[in-house]
Every structure is written in C-alpha cells, then in structure tokens.
C-alpha cells in the first residue's frame, strides 16, 4: 500500500477496545474493516462467544430461566454458531464446555444494576464506546463483570508476573476503560473488576487498582495517537489468526497468498 493520509478519517472515529485490539492483531485487517468498511464473514470463535453472551444476557434480564437457556443452546447452537472450527475436537470441546456451564449455572454474587450497558465517554478528544456485560452491586459497592470465552487464570501473586498474569492485565484494560464511564454516571469507581470465564466456569475477581486505571487511560491515548499516524497498514500474517480468527479473509490478498504456500 502507498502512503496515504487517513488521519482525518481516523480522527473522526468513535473508538472501542475491540477496534484498537483489531489493529494490534493486524493493521491490514483493521484497514479493510474500518477504513474501507468491508463486511466480514462469520467466524466460529466469535459467533460462539456472541451466542453464550446472548444467553447470559437473557437470564439476567429475566427473560429466560436456566433450564430454558439449556434448551435454547441445544436447539440453536448450529444456527447461531457459524463458521468452521479448526477441527472436530475443538468444536466438541467448545460445545461441551458451553453446555456444562449452562447446566451448572451459578448466578453472579451481585445484584444486577445493568445488563449489556452501553457506555460512552471522551478522553481528551477521543470518543469511546463500550458495552458492560454486567454491572452489579453488593453492600453499596459496584462490580463490573465481563463474560469471556477465553480461559483466563486468577492472578498468581508471584513476585515475577507470569504470562497468565500478563494476559489478565491486558484484558483488564478494557474494564478499566469502562470504569471511566461508571465513575462519570454513578459518582464512584467499581470495587472490583471481574471475568466470568464460562468455558472453565472460572470467576475471577480483581480488586480495583488506581494505578492500573491511570495506565489504561494512557494506553488508550497512546494507541489512538499511533493508529492516527499510520499510513501503510502492513499485514500481520499468522496462519492460525488468518485462518480461524480474521473475518476479513475473503477480502485479503495476503490471506490468499498465505493459503497458496
């Protein structure tokens, strides 16, 4: 790609955590989706996560019981979970873990305040939008819960952080950004940020950290600044991501070349 100044278009964007992460995964994927605005295909992992998210949402909105969630999962799985899994074993593992989660479903230990709540805020000149899966209350304190298909692990507490600790910190950035809007609307910050890792039925409670909160805001500023300066949008061709995660593969010349090797 030649160098073209896309900064005026980028500066007018409303940002989200997923939009920034898409750029980190592959700048060319980001270009196809957010500059050229091409429609992507449905992918297995993404549609699986969306399906479970929707079922959890129906429960907490009081629209379905736990038993009904299991029925819907079994009846609608094939229709709702589109795309191809990497292999039959992965498909089976995801199907079974989702069913196991719903069959042994345990409600969060908080009273629901909002479900799939859209939050908006501005950080300087950057407009940001996000969706909180679950905002709850306990003893006058607020708790943000994010449903994750990824199997995150609780913090190890080791002096030297592990890779799983680093993964947890990376995903916490999203919830710290959401906390900006929570503070603006409710006048206080969350007591803790939580991940409901439903494939392993793991519930992680991370105490709110003011330092990490400030770091997340700086992260947002730096990422948007760097993306705004981008002109070449080079591809990051990783076979697994290109084959099983990237919804832009039907529009990507690099994907075609990679498959022909």
C-alpha positions as CSV (number, residue, x, y, z in Angstrom):
1,X,0.0,0.0,0.0
2,X,1.2,3.5,-0.8
3,X,1.3,6.1,1.9
4,X,-2.0,7.9,2.1
5,X,-3.0,10.3,4.9
6,X,-6.0,8.7,6.6
7,X,-5.7,10.8,9.7
8,X,-8.8,13.0,9.1
9,X,-10.9,9.8,8.8
10,X,-9.4,8.2,11.8
11,X,-9.7,11.3,14.0
12,X,-13.5,11.3,13.5
13,X,-13.9,7.7,14.7
14,X,-15.6,6.6,17.8
15,X,-13.2,4.1,19.5
16,X,-13.7,0.9,21.3
17,X,-11.4,-1.6,22.9
18,X,-12.1,-4.2,20.2
19,X,-11.3,-1.6,17.5
20,X,-7.9,-1.0,19.0
21,X,-7.2,-4.7,19.6
22,X,-8.1,-5.4,15.9
23,X,-5.3,-3.0,14.9
24,X,-2.8,-4.7,17.2
25,X,-3.7,-8.1,15.7
26,X,-3.3,-6.9,12.1
27,X,-3.2,-3.4,10.8
28,X,-4.3,-4.5,7.3
29,X,-7.3,-6.3,8.8
30,X,-8.1,-3.0,10.6
31,X,-7.8,-1.1,7.3
32,X,-10.2,-3.4,5.5
33,X,-12.8,-3.2,8.2
34,X,-12.6,0.4,9.5
35,X,-11.2,2.4,6.6
36,X,-12.7,0.5,3.6
37,X,-15.7,-0.7,5.8
38,X,-15.9,-4.1,4.1
39,X,-18.3,-6.7,5.5
40,X,-16.6,-9.6,7.2
41,X,-17.6,-13.2,7.3
42,X,-18.9,-15.0,10.4
43,X,-16.2,-16.9,12.3
44,X,-16.6,-19.8,14.7
45,X,-14.9,-18.4,17.8
46,X,-16.6,-15.0,17.6
47,X,-20.1,-16.3,16.9
48,X,-19.7,-18.9,19.7
49,X,-18.8,-16.2,22.2
50,X,-21.7,-14.0,21.0
51,X,-24.1,-16.8,21.4
52,X,-23.2,-17.5,25.0
53,X,-23.1,-13.8,25.8
54,X,-26.7,-13.5,24.5
55,X,-27.9,-16.4,26.6
56,X,-26.4,-15.0,29.8
57,X,-28.0,-11.6,28.9
58,X,-31.4,-13.3,28.6
59,X,-31.1,-14.8,32.0
60,X,-30.1,-11.6,33.8
61,X,-32.8,-9.6,32.1
62,X,-35.3,-12.1,33.5
63,X,-36.4,-13.3,30.0
64,X,-35.3,-16.9,30.3
65,X,-34.7,-19.4,33.1
66,X,-31.6,-21.6,33.4
67,X,-33.4,-24.6,32.1
68,X,-34.6,-22.6,29.1
69,X,-31.1,-21.4,28.4
70,X,-30.0,-25.1,28.1
71,X,-32.9,-25.8,25.7
72,X,-32.0,-22.8,23.5
73,X,-28.4,-23.8,23.5
74,X,-29.1,-27.3,22.3
75,X,-31.7,-26.2,19.7
76,X,-30.0,-23.2,18.3
77,X,-26.3,-24.0,18.5
78,X,-25.9,-25.0,14.9
79,X,-27.8,-22.0,13.6
80,X,-26.2,-19.4,15.9
81,X,-22.6,-20.6,15.9
82,X,-21.4,-20.0,12.3
83,X,-18.1,-20.6,10.6
84,X,-15.8,-23.6,10.9
85,X,-13.9,-24.7,14.0
86,X,-10.2,-25.6,13.4
87,X,-11.1,-29.3,13.8
88,X,-13.8,-31.6,15.2
89,X,-12.0,-31.9,18.6
90,X,-12.1,-28.1,19.1
91,X,-15.8,-28.0,18.0
92,X,-16.6,-30.7,20.5
93,X,-14.7,-29.1,23.4
94,X,-16.4,-25.8,22.9
95,X,-19.9,-27.3,22.5
96,X,-19.5,-29.4,25.7
97,X,-17.9,-26.7,27.8
98,X,-20.8,-24.3,26.9
99,X,-23.4,-26.8,27.8
100,X,-21.6,-27.7,31.0
101,X,-21.6,-24.1,32.0
102,X,-25.3,-23.6,31.4
103,X,-26.2,-26.9,33.1
104,X,-24.3,-25.9,36.3
105,X,-25.0,-22.2,36.0
106,X,-24.4,-20.2,39.2
107,X,-25.6,-16.6,39.3
108,X,-23.0,-13.9,40.0
109,X,-22.8,-12.8,43.6
110,X,-24.1,-9.3,42.9
111,X,-27.4,-7.6,42.4
112,X,-27.8,-6.6,38.8
113,X,-27.9,-2.9,38.0
114,X,-27.4,-3.0,34.2
115,X,-27.0,-5.7,31.6
116,X,-25.2,-5.1,28.3
117,X,-25.0,-1.5,29.2
118,X,-23.7,0.9,26.6
119,X,-21.2,3.3,28.0
120,X,-19.8,6.4,26.3
121,X,-17.1,8.9,27.4
122,X,-14.5,11.2,26.0
123,X,-10.8,11.1,27.0
124,X,-9.4,14.4,25.6
125,X,-10.6,14.5,22.0
126,X,-11.0,10.7,21.9
127,X,-14.6,9.4,21.9
128,X,-15.0,5.9,23.3
129,X,-17.9,3.4,23.3
130,X,-18.2,0.1,25.1
131,X,-20.7,-2.4,26.4
132,X,-20.6,-3.7,30.0
133,X,-21.8,-7.2,30.1
134,X,-23.0,-7.0,33.7
135,X,-22.8,-4.1,36.3
136,X,-23.7,-5.3,39.8
137,X,-24.0,-4.0,43.3
138,X,-23.1,-5.5,46.7
139,X,-23.1,-3.7,50.0
140,X,-23.2,-0.4,48.2
141,X,-20.2,-1.2,46.1
142,X,-20.1,-1.6,42.3
143,X,-18.7,-4.5,40.3
144,X,-18.1,-4.8,36.6
145,X,-18.3,-8.4,35.1
146,X,-17.2,-9.3,31.7
147,X,-18.1,-12.7,30.1
148,X,-15.2,-14.3,28.4
149,X,-14.8,-17.5,26.3
150,X,-11.0,-17.2,26.8
151,X,-9.7,-19.2,29.7
152,X,-8.0,-16.6,31.8
153,X,-6.5,-17.5,35.1
154,X,-6.6,-15.8,38.5
155,X,-3.5,-13.7,39.4
156,X,-0.7,-15.8,40.7
157,X,0.6,-13.2,43.2
158,X,4.2,-14.1,42.3
159,X,6.9,-11.5,42.6
160,X,7.8,-12.0,38.9
161,X,4.5,-11.9,37.0
162,X,3.7,-15.0,34.8
163,X,2.4,-15.0,31.2
164,X,-1.1,-15.7,32.6
165,X,-0.7,-12.6,34.8
166,X,0.2,-10.5,31.8
167,X,-2.8,-11.9,29.8
168,X,-5.0,-10.9,32.7
169,X,-3.6,-7.4,32.8
170,X,-4.1,-7.0,29.1
171,X,-7.8,-7.9,29.3
172,X,-8.3,-5.8,32.4
173,X,-7.5,-2.7,30.3
174,X,-10.9,-2.9,28.7
175,X,-12.7,-3.0,32.1
176,X,-10.6,-0.1,33.5
177,X,-11.7,1.9,30.4
178,X,-15.3,1.1,31.1
179,X,-14.8,2.3,34.7
180,X,-14.3,5.8,33.4
181,X,-17.9,5.9,32.3
182,X,-19.0,4.1,35.5
183,X,-17.4,6.8,37.6
184,X,-19.0,9.6,35.5
185,X,-22.5,8.1,35.8
186,X,-22.5,6.7,39.3
187,X,-20.1,9.0,41.0
188,X,-17.7,6.3,42.2
189,X,-15.4,3.7,40.8
190,X,-16.0,-0.1,40.9
191,X,-14.8,-2.0,43.9
192,X,-13.6,-4.8,41.7
193,X,-13.4,-5.9,38.0
194,X,-14.5,-9.5,37.3
195,X,-14.2,-12.1,34.5
196,X,-16.7,-14.8,34.1
197,X,-14.6,-17.3,32.1
198,X,-17.6,-19.6,31.2
199,X,-15.8,-22.3,29.3
200,X,-13.9,-23.3,32.5
201,X,-16.6,-22.0,34.9
202,X,-13.9,-19.7,36.4
203,X,-14.9,-16.5,38.1
204,X,-12.0,-14.0,38.6
205,X,-12.4,-11.1,41.0
206,X,-9.7,-8.4,40.6
207,X,-9.6,-5.6,43.2
208,X,-9.7,-2.2,41.5
209,X,-6.3,-0.6,41.2
210,X,-5.9,3.2,40.8
211,X,-2.5,2.8,39.1
212,X,-3.8,0.4,36.5
213,X,-6.8,2.7,36.0
214,X,-4.4,5.6,35.1
215,X,-2.3,3.3,32.9
216,X,-5.4,2.2,30.9
217,X,-6.2,5.8,30.1
218,X,-2.6,6.4,29.0
219,X,-2.8,3.2,26.9
220,X,-5.9,4.5,25.1
221,X,-4.3,7.8,24.4
222,X,-1.1,6.3,23.0
223,X,-2.9,3.6,20.9
224,X,-5.2,6.1,19.2
225,X,-2.3,8.5,18.6
226,X,-0.2,5.8,17.0
227,X,-3.1,4.5,14.8
228,X,-3.9,8.0,13.6
229,X,-0.3,8.3,12.3
230,X,-0.4,5.0,10.4
231,X,-0.2,5.2,6.7
232,X,0.9,1.7,5.5
233,X,-1.3,-0.8,7.4
234,X,1.1,-3.7,7.0
235,X,-0.4,-7.2,7.4
236,X,0.5,-9.4,10.3
237,X,0.2,-12.8,8.6
238,X,-0.1,-15.5,11.3
239,X,-1.6,-18.7,9.9
240,X,-4.0,-19.6,12.8
241,X,-5.3,-16.0,13.2
242,X,-5.7,-15.5,9.5
243,X,-7.4,-18.9,9.0
244,X,-9.6,-19.0,12.1
245,X,-10.0,-15.6,13.6
246,X,-9.9,-13.0,10.9
247,X,-13.3,-12.1,9.5
248,X,-11.7,-10.1,6.6
249,X,-10.1,-13.1,4.9
250,X,-12.4,-13.1,1.9
251,X,-11.1,-9.5,1.1
252,X,-7.5,-10.0,2.0
253,X,-4.9,-10.6,-0.7
254,X,-2.3,-11.6,1.8
255,X,-4.6,-14.4,3.1
256,X,-4.9,-15.8,-0.4
257,X,-1.2,-15.8,-0.8
258,X,-0.7,-17.4,2.5
259,X,-3.1,-20.3,1.7
260,X,-1.3,-21.0,-1.6
261,X,2.1,-21.7,0.0
